């Protein structure tokens, strides 16, 4: 009897709570040799299914209880909103959600390698990174009772809290509906103290099955510029459909906090539901510095006094500085204080400094939350930057600006680089250079190339062109062996790797005519590049540079009982050279440090040479 799925997760799951399957096999009750193999299949949003892991499970009384939450949680990543020049921008985090199901099979002594059962593919489930409290979790209670009714943003913060005008804030929402292009929009509406309203909106994309982050701060929305002469009482942020005004989320309200915010210190923390929440540290902040170092005794010379400086007997090494901050979130309502406990679980914490997310760890170990007779509620907090300490100093007041983020490597290239020849007669022809741009960094618009006439031992200057200028034709060139070298040009004039191709336009091999088919290939599998020359019955069919782990192509005519010579430039001393044509493998009749010779080679259609 096949494995039967007796329990499966709800269609939507948090990766931090049990994702429970139960499998049953009647046959395994009576056969102790039987065990189950389970394969977790995962698909990112917009991607394809692939296995994450294969695990064995040994059933008890025929049942195997399987929880894959840790596997799924490790595959997902929280989204961290970039800093946009236009703050009124929605951002989707596809890596924060995904789909999954189980494949399974029953292993026994009689059938040790059965096929996988893929029936659960029709019951795929959705998972989002985050979770609920151990005691509050009831399987699907959030998705059945809370999510469709409340239409919540992914936060446990109080709706209707005080917020500073400059406080950077975000709201995250799980978008599960199929929405027409351009129909989803984010809206911010402010109410003024005179009872009037003003609103602003922007398109928020579609991003089905993804977490959408939208700005929530008054300064991010530029609300103060809507009616500069008026005073804002509160503002609300939500998502709606442009077509009919239907709300996709709750309206999340912030009251304008007119108190002075001298610190302007905001910590952004990863909430349990997966959103990026913020908390403002008000009042006095204590900053403490601690220094960790090692002390060493040094060996001095007898003439320690003779130089311009006296040699030290002791030395401080590995000195680092750590800055610890202590403050208080301020007087809060009881409910808001309770909900901000989410910040102390330390999933991820950041400070927004110089338009970068600086990682922070909250190191508060304990504090008195409240007494039953408390009338005012505070929330002390202690934090450090998430690093082991600084060993160099730069003043905070010095603004060095942002860097130009480059690894000084240009990965763009032409692949393949192709050459063709049009015979004009009289020993002349047109050389056409073409290629396909491969640019994983999207960093290159131009390239440069040069033409090497191997026969005449001459090299042209470099030509710099746009990719859109390809193909390039160089007309009325003499018949010769030509090698073209090309390099992509990225920012700051960083050059990419050299791509090269060769064409032999000389009549050779006794056949005459102008060859155009590149049916020969030499592959250098070593880590050393070298100049090489390949001769067939004394005629040069290839001469040029072959890079490490690189391939060059050339033309060769069909030959019978030919002598093939491979001459190296001297940089490379191969341990072996293989030559193959038409499924026949040939071995060298003689070889030296720079020349390898193959005799009685029958060349039919192609010639492959591999260098080891």
HURAJO-V319629 format. One record per residue. N is the residue number from 1. RES is the residue in one small letter. OMEGA is omega in radians with two decimals (none if undefined). Layout:
# HURAJO-V319629
n->N res->RES omega->OMEGA
n->N res->RES omega->OMEGA
This chain:
# HURAJO-V319629
n->1 res->x omega->-3.11
n->2 res->x omega->3.07
n->3 res->x omega->3.10
n->4 res->x omega->3.06
n->5 res->x omega->-3.13
n->6 res->x omega->3.03
n->7 res->x omega->3.04
n->8 res->x omega->-3.12
n->9 res->x omega->2.99
n->10 res->x omega->-3.08
n->11 res->x omega->3.06
n->12 res->x omega->-3.06
n->13 res->x omega->2.88
n->14 res->x omega->-3.13
n->15 res->x omega->-3.13
n->16 res->x omega->3.12
n->17 res->x omega->-3.09
n->18 res->x omega->3.00
n->19 res->x omega->-2.78
n->20 res->x omega->2.94
n->21 res->x omega->3.00
n->22 res->x omega->3.13
n->23 res->x omega->-3.10
n->24 res->x omega->3.03
n->25 res->x omega->3.13
n->26 res->x omega->-3.09
n->27 res->x omega->-3.12
n->28 res->x omega->3.10
n->29 res->x omega->-3.08
n->30 res->x omega->-3.12
n->31 res->x omega->-3.06
n->32 res->x omega->3.14
n->33 res->x omega->-3.07
n->34 res->x omega->2.94
n->35 res->x omega->-3.11
n->36 res->x omega->2.89
n->37 res->x omega->-3.09
n->38 res->x omega->3.12
n->39 res->x omega->3.14
n->40 res->x omega->3.12
n->41 res->x omega->-3.08
n->42 res->x omega->3.11
n->43 res->x omega->3.02
n->44 res->x omega->3.13
n->45 res->x omega->-3.13
n->46 res->x omega->-3.11
n->47 res->x omega->-3.13
n->48 res->x omega->-3.14
n->49 res->x omega->3.05
n->50 res->x omega->-3.14
n->51 res->x omega->3.06
n->52 res->x omega->-3.06
n->53 res->x omega->3.05
n->54 res->x omega->-3.04
n->55 res->x omega->3.04
n->56 res->x omega->3.06
n->57 res->x omega->-3.14
n->58 res->x omega->-3.04
n->59 res->x omega->3.02
n->60 res->x omega->-3.05
n->61 res->x omega->3.08
n->62 res->x omega->-3.04
n->63 res->x omega->3.00
n->64 res->x omega->3.12
n->65 res->x omega->-2.97
n->66 res->x omega->3.08
n->67 res->x omega->-3.06
n->68 res->x omega->-3.08
n->69 res->x omega->-3.09
n->70 res->x omega->3.12
n->71 res->x omega->-3.14
n->72 res->x omega->-3.11
n->73 res->x omega->3.14
n->74 res->x omega->-3.12
n->75 res->x omega->-3.08
n->76 res->x omega->3.12
n->77 res->x omega->3.05
n->78 res->x omega->3.06
n->79 res->x omega->3.10
n->80 res->x omega->-2.96
n->81 res->x omega->3.04
n->82 res->x omega->3.06
n->83 res->x omega->-3.12
n->84 res->x omega->3.02
n->85 res->x omega->3.02
n->86 res->x omega->-3.05
n->87 res->x omega->-3.14
n->88 res->x omega->-3.09
n->89 res->x omega->3.03
n->90 res->x omega->-3.10
n->91 res->x omega->-3.12
n->92 res->x omega->-3.11
n->93 res->x omega->-3.09
n->94 res->x omega->-3.12
n->95 res->x omega->-3.08
n->96 res->x omega->-3.12
n->97 res->x omega->3.10
n->98 res->x omega->3.14
n->99 res->x omega->-3.11
n->100 res->x omega->2.93
n->101 res->x omega->-3.12
n->102 res->x omega->2.80
n->103 res->x omega->-3.11
n->104 res->x omega->3.05
n->105 res->x omega->-3.08
n->106 res->x omega->-3.10
n->107 res->x omega->3.09
n->108 res->x omega->3.10
n->109 res->x omega->-3.13
n->110 res->x omega->-3.12
n->111 res->x omega->-3.05
n->112 res->x omega->-3.10
n->113 res->x omega->-3.14
n->114 res->x omega->3.09
n->115 res->x omega->3.13
n->116 res->x omega->3.07
n->117 res->x omega->-3.07
n->118 res->x omega->-3.04
n->119 res->x omega->-3.10
n->120 res->x omega->3.08
n->121 res->x omega->3.11
n->122 res->x omega->3.11
n->123 res->x omega->-3.12
n->124 res->x omega->-3.13
n->125 res->x omega->-3.13
n->126 res->x omega->-3.14
n->127 res->x omega->3.07
n->128 res->x omega->-3.12
n->129 res->x omega->-3.10
n->130 res->x omega->-3.14
n->131 res->x omega->3.14
n->132 res->x omega->3.08
n->133 res->x omega->-3.09
n->134 res->x omega->-3.07
n->135 res->x omega->-3.13
n->136 res->x omega->-3.10
n->137 res->x omega->3.10
n->138 res->x omega->3.12
n->139 res->x omega->-3.08
n->140 res->x omega->-3.01
n->141 res->x omega->3.12
n->142 res->x omega->-3.04
n->143 res->x omega->-3.11
n->144 res->x omega->-2.99
n->145 res->x omega->-2.97
n->146 res->x omega->-3.02
n->147 res->x omega->-3.10
n->148 res->x omega->-3.09
n->149 res->x omega->-3.07
n->150 res->x omega->-3.03
n->151 res->x omega->-2.94
n->152 res->x omega->2.77
n->153 res->x omega->-3.06
n->154 res->x omega->3.13
n->155 res->x omega->3.00
n->156 res->x omega->3.13
n->157 res->x omega->-3.10
n->158 res->x omega->3.03
n->159 res->x omega->-3.09
n->160 res->x omega->-3.13
n->161 res->x omega->3.03
n->162 res->x omega->3.09
n->163 res->x omega->3.10
n->164 res->x omega->-3.13
n->165 res->x omega->-3.09
n->166 res->x omega->-3.06
n->167 res->x omega->3.09
n->168 res->x omega->-3.08
n->169 res->x omega->3.09
n->170 res->x omega->2.99
n->171 res->x omega->-3.13
n->172 res->x omega->-3.11
n->173 res->x omega->3.06
n->174 res->x omega->-3.08
n->175 res->x omega->-3.06
n->176 res->x omega->-3.07
n->177 res->x omega->3.00
n->178 res->x omega->-3.03
n->179 res->x omega->3.11
n->180 res->x omega->-3.13
n->181 res->x omega->3.10
n->182 res->x omega->-3.06
n->183 res->x omega->-3.11
n->184 res->x omega->3.10
n->185 res->x omega->3.05
n->186 res->x omega->-3.07
n->187 res->x omega->2.96
n->188 res->x omega->3.13
n->189 res->x omega->3.13
n->190 res->x omega->3.04
n->191 res->x omega->3.14
n->192 res->x omega->-3.11
n->193 res->x omega->3.10
n->194 res->x omega->3.09
n->195 res->x omega->3.12
n->196 res->x omega->-3.08
n->197 res->x omega->2.99
n->198 res->x omega->-3.09
n->199 res->x omega->3.09
n->200 res->x omega->-3.08
n->201 res->x omega->3.02
n->202 res->x omega->-3.14
n->203 res->x omega->-3.06
n->204 res->x omega->3.12
n->205 res->x omega->3.13
n->206 res->x omega->2.98
n->207 res->x omega->3.14
n->208 res->x omega->3.10
n->209 res->x omega->3.10
n->210 res->x omega->3.05
n->211 res->x omega->3.13
n->212 res->x omega->3.07
n->213 res->x omega->3.07
n->214 res->x omega->3.11
n->215 res->x omega->3.14
n->216 res->x omega->-3.08
n->217 res->x omega->-3.14
n->218 res->x omega->3.13
n->219 res->x omega->3.10
n->220 res->x omega->3.10
n->221 res->x omega->-3.09
n->222 res->x omega->-3.07
n->223 res->x omega->-3.11
n->224 res->x omega->-3.12
n->225 res->x omega->-3.11
n->226 res->x omega->3.05
n->227 res->x omega->-3.00
n->228 res->x omega->-3.09
n->229 res->x omega->-3.07
n->230 res->x omega->3.14
n->231 res->x omega->3.14
n->232 res->x omega->3.05
n->233 res->x omega->3.08
n->234 res->x omega->3.02
n->235 res->x omega->-3.14
n->236 res->x omega->-3.12
n->237 res->x omega->3.11
n->238 res->x omega->3.04
n->239 res->x omega->-3.13
n->240 res->x omega->3.05
n->241 res->x omega->-3.14
n->242 res->x omega->-3.02
n->243 res->x omega->-3.07
n->244 res->x omega->3.12
n->245 res->x omega->-3.12
n->246 res->x omega->-3.14
n->247 res->x omega->3.00
n->248 res->x omega->-3.14
n->249 res->x omega->2.93
n->250 res->x omega->2.99
n->251 res->x omega->-3.06
n->252 res->x omega->-2.99
n->253 res->x omega->3.02
n->254 res->x omega->3.07
n->255 res->x omega->-3.10
n->256 res->x omega->-3.13
n->257 res->x omega->-3.09
n->258 res->x omega->3.12
n->259 res->x omega->3.09
n->260 res->x omega->3.11
n->261 res->x omega->-3.02
n->262 res->x omega->-3.06
n->263 res->x omega->-3.01
n->264 res->x omega->-3.13
n->265 res->x omega->-3.13
n->266 res->x omega->3.04
n->267 res->x omega->3.08
n->268 res->x omega->-3.09
n->269 res->x omega->3.12
n->270 res->x omega->-3.14
n->271 res->x omega->-3.10
n->272 res->x omega->-3.13
n->273 res->x omega->3.07
n->274 res->x omega->3.12
n->275 res->x omega->3.11
n->276 res->x omega->-3.09
n->277 res->x omega->-3.13
n->278 res->x omega->3.08
n->279 res->x omega->-3.08
n->280 res->x omega->3.12
n->281 res->x omega->-3.10
n->282 res->x omega->3.06
n->283 res->x omega->-3.07
n->284 res->x omega->3.05
n->285 res->x omega->3.05
n->286 res->x omega->3.06
n->287 res->x omega->3.12
n->288 res->x omega->3.08
n->289 res->x omega->3.04
n->290 res->x omega->-3.09
n->291 res->x omega->3.07
n->292 res->x omega->-3.11
n->293 res->x omega->3.04
n->294 res->x omega->3.13
n->295 res->x omega->-3.12
n->296 res->x omega->2.96
n->297 res->x omega->-3.08
n->298 res->x omega->3.08
n->299 res->x omega->-3.13
n->300 res->x omega->3.12
n->301 res->x omega->-3.13
n->302 res->x omega->3.14
n->303 res->x omega->-3.07
n->304 res->x omega->-3.02
n->305 res->x omega->-2.90
n->306 res->x omega->-3.10
n->307 res->x omega->3.12
n->308 res->x omega->3.10
n->309 res->x omega->3.12
n->310 res->x omega->3.12
n->311 res->x omega->-3.14
n->312 res->x omega->3.01
n->313 res->x omega->3.12
n->314 res->x omega->-3.09
n->315 res->x omega->3.04
n->316 res->x omega->3.13
n->317 res->x omega->3.07
n->318 res->x omega->3.14
n->319 res->x omega->3.10
n->320 res->x omega->-3.13
n->321 res->x omega->3.08
n->322 res->x omega->-3.13
n->323 res->x omega->3.12
n->324 res->x omega->-3.12
n->325 res->x omega->3.10
n->326 res->x omega->3.13
n->327 res->x omega->-3.13
n->328 res->x omega->3.12
n->329 res->x omega->3.03
n->330 res->x omega->3.13
n->331 res->x omega->-3.02
n->332 res->x omega->2.91
n->333 res->x omega->-3.06
n->334 res->x omega->-3.12
n->335 res->x omega->3.14
n->336 res->x omega->3.09
n->337 res->x omega->-3.11
n->338 res->x omega->-3.08
n->339 res->x omega->3.12
n->340 res->x omega->3.00
n->341 res->x omega->3.13
n->342 res->x omega->-3.10
n->343 res->x omega->-2.99
n->344 res->x omega->-3.11
n->345 res->x omega->2.94
n->346 res->x omega->3.03
n->347 res->x omega->3.03
n->348 res->x omega->3.08
n->349 res->x omega->-3.11
n->350 res->x omega->2.85
n->351 res->x omega->3.09
n->352 res->x omega->-3.11
n->353 res->x omega->3.11
n->354 res->x omega->-3.13
n->355 res->x omega->3.00
n->356 res->x omega->3.03
n->357 res->x omega->3.09
n->358 res->x omega->-3.11
n->359 res->x omega->-3.06
n->360 res->x omega->2.96
n->361 res->x omega->3.05
n->362 res->x omega->-3.03
n->363 res->x omega->3.07
n->364 res->x omega->-3.10
n->365 res->x omega->3.12
n->366 res->x omega->3.03
n->367 res->x omega->3.10
n->368 res->x omega->-3.11
n->369 res->x omega->-3.13
n->370 res->x omega->2.90
n->371 res->x omega->-3.12
n->372 res->x omega->3.13
n->373 res->x omega->-3.13
n->374 res->x omega->3.09
n->375 res->x omega->3.11
n->376 res->x omega->-3.03
n->377 res->x omega->3.12
n->378 res->x omega->-3.12
n->379 res->x omega->3.11
n->380 res->x omega->-3.11
n->381 res->x omega->3.14
n->382 res->x omega->-3.06
n->383 res->x omega->3.08
n->384 res->x omega->2.95
n->385 res->x omega->-3.00
n->386 res->x omega->3.01
n->387 res->x omega->-2.97
n->388 res->x omega->3.12
n->389 res->x omega->-3.12
n->390 res->x omega->3.08
n->391 res->x omega->3.00
n->392 res->x omega->-3.04
n->393 res->x omega->2.97
n->394 res->x omega->-3.11
n->395 res->x omega->3.10
n->396 res->x omega->-3.04
n->397 res->x omega->-3.13
n->398 res->x omega->3.12
n->399 res->x omega->-3.13
n->400 res->x omega->-3.12
n->401 res->x omega->-3.14
n->402 res->x omega->3.12
n->403 res->x omega->2.97
n->404 res->x omega->-2.96
n->405 res->x omega->3.12
n->406 res->x omega->3.05
n->407 res->x omega->-3.12
n->408 res->x omega->3.08
n->409 res->x omega->3.06
n->410 res->x omega->-3.10
n->411 res->x omega->3.12
n->412 res->x omega->-3.13
n->413 res->x omega->2.98
n->414 res->x omega->-3.12
n->415 res->x omega->0.01
n->416 res->x omega->2.94
n->417 res->x omega->-3.03
n->418 res->x omega->3.11
n->419 res->x omega->3.04
n->420 res->x omega->-3.02
n->421 res->x omega->3.05
n->422 res->x omega->-3.06
n->423 res->x omega->3.10
n->424 res->x omega->-3.09
n->425 res->x omega->3.10
n->426 res->x omega->3.11
n->427 res->x omega->-3.14
n->428 res->x omega->3.13
n->429 res->x omega->3.10
n->430 res->x omega->3.09
n->431 res->x omega->3.13
n->432 res->x omega->-3.12
n->433 res->x omega->-3.14
n->434 res->x omega->3.12
n->435 res->x omega->3.11
n->436 res->x omega->-3.12
n->437 res->x omega->2.97
n->438 res->x omega->-3.01
n->439 res->x omega->-3.10
n->440 res->x omega->3.14
n->441 res->x omega->-3.04
n->442 res->x omega->-2.97
n->443 res->x omega->-3.01
n->444 res->x omega->3.05
n->445 res->x omega->-3.05
n->446 res->x omega->3.05
n->447 res->x omega->3.01
n->448 res->x omega->3.10
n->449 res->x omega->3.04
n->450 res->x omega->-3.07
n->451 res->x omega->3.11
n->452 res->x omega->3.02
n->453 res->x omega->-3.06
n->454 res->x omega->-3.10
n->455 res->x omega->-3.10
n->456 res->x omega->3.14
n->457 res->x omega->3.13
n->458 res->x omega->-3.09
n->459 res->x omega->3.11
n->460 res->x omega->2.99
n->461 res->x omega->3.12
n->462 res->x omega->3.03
n->463 res->x omega->3.11
n->464 res->x omega->-3.07
n->465 res->x omega->2.97
n->466 res->x omega->3.06
n->467 res->x omega->-3.13
n->468 res->x omega->3.10
n->469 res->x omega->3.14
n->470 res->x omega->-0.01
n->471 res->x omega->3.12
n->472 res->x omega->-3.12
n->473 res->x omega->3.00
n->474 res->x omega->-2.95
n->475 res->x omega->3.00
n->476 res->x omega->3.08
n->477 res->x omega->3.11
n->478 res->x omega->3.06
n->479 res->x omega->-3.10
n->480 res->x omega->2.94
n->481 res->x omega->-3.09
n->482 res->x omega->2.95
n->483 res->x omega->3.07
n->484 res->x omega->3.08
n->485 res->x omega->-3.09
n->486 res->x omega->3.09
n->487 res->x omega->3.01
n->488 res->x omega->3.13
n->489 res->x omega->3.13
n->490 res->x omega->3.13
n->491 res->x omega->-3.09
n->492 res->x omega->3.11
n->493 res->x omega->3.04
n->494 res->x omega->-3.05
n->495 res->x omega->3.07
n->496 res->x omega->3.13
n->497 res->x omega->-3.13
n->498 res->x omega->2.94
n->499 res->x omega->-3.12
n->500 res->x omega->3.07
n->501 res->x omega->-3.09
n->502 res->x omega->3.05
n->503 res->x omega->3.13
n->504 res->x omega->-3.10
n->505 res->x omega->3.14
n->506 res->x omega->2.93
n->507 res->x omega->-3.09
n->508 res->x omega->3.11
n->509 res->x omega->3.11
n->510 res->x omega->-3.04
n->511 res->x omega->-3.11
n->512 res->x omega->3.11
n->513 res->x omega->-3.10
n->514 res->x omega->-3.11
n->515 res->x omega->3.06
n->516 res->x omega->-3.10
n->517 res->x omega->3.12
n->518 res->x omega->-3.05
n->519 res->x omega->3.04
n->520 res->x omega->-3.11
n->521 res->x omega->3.03
n->522 res->x omega->-3.09
n->523 res->x omega->3.10
n->524 res->x omega->-3.10
n->525 res->x omega->-3.12
n->526 res->x omega->3.11
n->527 res->x omega->-3.07
n->528 res->x omega->3.09
n->529 res->x omega->-3.13
n->530 res->x omega->2.97
n->531 res->x omega->-3.10
n->532 res->x omega->3.04
n->533 res->x omega->3.14
n->534 res->x omega->-3.11
n->535 res->x omega->3.04
n->536 res->x omega->-3.07
n->537 res->x omega->3.08
n->538 res->x omega->3.13
n->539 res->x omega->3.12
n->540 res->x omega->3.10
n->541 res->x omega->3.05
n->542 res->x omega->3.03
n->543 res->x omega->-3.12
n->544 res->x omega->-3.05
n->545 res->x omega->3.08
n->546 res->x omega->-3.09
n->547 res->x omega->3.07
n->548 res->x omega->-3.10
n->549 res->x omega->-3.06
n->550 res->x omega->-3.09
n->551 res->x omega->2.98
n->552 res->x omega->-3.13
n->553 res->x omega->-3.11
n->554 res->x omega->3.09
n->555 res->x omega->3.05
n->556 res->x omega->3.10
n->557 res->x omega->3.02
n->558 res->x omega->-3.12
n->559 res->x omega->3.08
n->560 res->x omega->3.12
n->561 res->x omega->-3.09
n->562 res->x omega->3.00
n->563 res->x omega->-3.12
n->564 res->x omega->3.12
n->565 res->x omega->3.06
n->566 res->x omega->-3.05
n->567 res->x omega->-3.13
n->568 res->x omega->-3.08
n->569 res->x omega->3.11
n->570 res->x omega->3.12
n->571 res->x omega->-3.06
n->572 res->x omega->3.01
n->573 res->x omega->-3.01
n->574 res->x omega->3.05
n->575 res->x omega->3.12
n->576 res->x omega->3.05
n->577 res->x omega->3.12
n->578 res->x omega->3.12
n->579 res->x omega->-3.07
n->580 res->x omega->3.03
n->581 res->x omega->3.08
n->582 res->x omega->3.09
n->583 res->x omega->3.06
n->584 res->x omega->3.14
n->585 res->x omega->-3.13
n->586 res->x omega->-3.11
n->587 res->x omega->-3.03
n->588 res->x omega->3.04
n->589 res->x omega->3.13
n->590 res->x omega->3.06
n->591 res->x omega->3.08
n->592 res->x omega->-3.07
n->593 res->x omega->-3.05
n->594 res->x omega->-3.05
n->595 res->x omega->3.06
n->596 res->x omega->-3.05
n->597 res->x omega->3.08
n->598 res->x omega->-3.13
n->599 res->x omega->3.04
n->600 res->x omega->-3.14
n->601 res->x omega->3.05
n->602 res->x omega->-3.10
n->603 res->x omega->3.13
n->604 res->x omega->3.04
n->605 res->x omega->-3.09
n->606 res->x omega->3.09
n->607 res->x omega->3.13
n->608 res->x omega->3.12
n->609 res->x omega->3.12
n->610 res->x omega->-3.09
n->611 res->x omega->3.14
n->612 res->x omega->none
